[in-house]
Amino acid sequence: MKLNEFYPKTLIEPFRIHSVEPLRFTTRAERQKALKKAGYNPFLLSSQQVIIDLLTDSGTGAMSSNQWAGMLASDESYAGAASFYRFEAAVKDIMGFNHVIPTHQGRGAEHILFSCIAKKGDIIPNNNHFDTTRAHIENNGAQALDLVVKEGRVPSLVLPFKGNIDLDRLEMLLAEQGRNRVPAILLTVTNNSGGGQPVSMDNIRQTGAIAKKYHVPFFLDACRYAENCYFIKTREKGYETSSIIEIAREMFSYADGCTMSAKKDGLANIGGFLALNDDTLARRCRNMEILVEGFPTYGGMAGYDMEAVAKGLYEALDEEYLSYRIRSIASLGEKLALAKIPIVKPTGGHALYVNAAEMLPHIEPLQYPAWSLTNALYLLGGIRAVEIGSVMFGMQPDGTEKPAAQELVRLAFPRRVYTQSHIDYIAEVLTCLNEQKEVLRGYRIVSQEPVLRHFTARFAYLG
Ligand SMILES: *Cc1c(COP(=O)(O)O)cnc(C)c1O
């Protein structure tokens, strides 16, 4: 037959839906009432009042029929459960480390690792520390130092690997401080706090070489390891024909261990682990694990959680899935660019960030433009996003307020949950909002807590 080749333009989800969870639609009037009752704080809304929930990609993914099947066949023995050995085998196969220490989620791994290696006066570098990582390092009296490349701090720049660590500054730090003050080097893949931007294989390899040169252990914060590998495949020379799992194995081969939240690229709703090679450190970490998480063959997880993670870690490496996920977020970015809505470029692995400072220049930073945009998104379309701006970061330790460096609205995408028509709907709501953005006004805080105020503060609209 003389049929031409068919190259589809439609992005189709690489799954069909087997079990559905109805969306609850609300009217504008219902949302107006709900938001007012929540003190104009989307964190205080119930999920039943939200149509599309983009608050976080953590633990919000949909599991596969294969994962559910594994959960039913779990072994809930306290010690030596078969589910643990399946989980351990998956981690060893993909990540290649000798010791696998299960934890209830990512911060459990951070708690164990940093209480074993960090002490007062130490410095721990990273591209950008995630908030819980920073908090655990600081809780042990050490300093969490961000060394992302300078391009990583410029939202408008389109570059392939804006999550890279600045190798010159890293080497300078080690030459000056040596291993006595730097107990570990960290690298977060992808760089969550830096807009979900990836780290190149070359940067990971060179970080590993610096770590070896100065005899300092090197840990990957591997929460989004699969998304990072996909970016390496599609953006870095030499990896075009490698499979994602081959890229993952190479990436982990340069490190001495990793911390992992299985709520991200573990495609599970809960779980995590610490994995490492050093026998002595592993023994100390297991002693700490027993104290704070649980027996070493379950950590903080049920047998069925370990089954879900064991399968999820492989499913996250599926190229069709990764391509749909990254393309679908990129396609939203393209639609917003057409509507002249300013976003952080390029779009990241798990989220898209709208630049509210640029979109709403008529709202003063301390009247919280990104907060205003977040609330307007909810009112207009029932979409819940999160402010990353002066409400989150503006409060200073001395009680004064200072505008944050950026005013962003983060749309984080749960894995395998929303389809392309949901994405199109989000683009439509944002476009409609952008056309009437002049009417938006700022907010004033009515009541707040001294720390992490964004979770509970209540607001009044200045319109
Ligand atoms: C989510 C996350 C963590 C912490 O994991 P939890 O499972 O939320 O405790 C650590 N680092 C990064 C980069 C993360 O995204």
PDBQT file of the ligand as one rigid body, heavy atoms in Angstrom, charges set to zero:
ROOT
HETATM    1  C1  LIG A 501      10.135  16.658  47.988  1.00  0.00    +0.000 C 
HETATM    2  C2  LIG A 501      11.586  16.843  48.082  1.00  0.00    +0.000 A 
HETATM    3  C3  LIG A 501      12.318  16.475  49.219  1.00  0.00    +0.000 A 
HETATM    4  C4  LIG A 501      11.665  15.953  50.481  1.00  0.00    +0.000 C 
HETATM    5  O1  LIG A 501      10.894  14.839  50.261  1.00  0.00    +0.000 OA
HETATM    6  P1  LIG A 501       9.529  14.566  51.100  1.00  0.00    +0.000 P 
HETATM    7  O2  LIG A 501       9.087  13.248  50.599  1.00  0.00    +0.000 OA
HETATM    8  O3  LIG A 501       8.583  15.680  50.822  1.00  0.00    +0.000 OA
HETATM    9  O4  LIG A 501       9.927  14.516  52.547  1.00  0.00    +0.000 OA
HETATM   10  C5  LIG A 501      13.688  16.649  49.190  1.00  0.00    +0.000 A 
HETATM   11  N1  LIG A 501      14.308  17.178  48.115  1.00  0.00    +0.000 NA
HETATM   12  C6  LIG A 501      13.636  17.552  47.007  1.00  0.00    +0.000 A 
HETATM   13  C7  LIG A 501      14.370  18.112  45.843  1.00  0.00    +0.000 C 
HETATM   14  C8  LIG A 501      12.253  17.406  46.955  1.00  0.00    +0.000 A 
HETATM   15  O5  LIG A 501      11.588  17.807  45.859  1.00  0.00    +0.000 OA
ENDROOT
TORSDOF 0
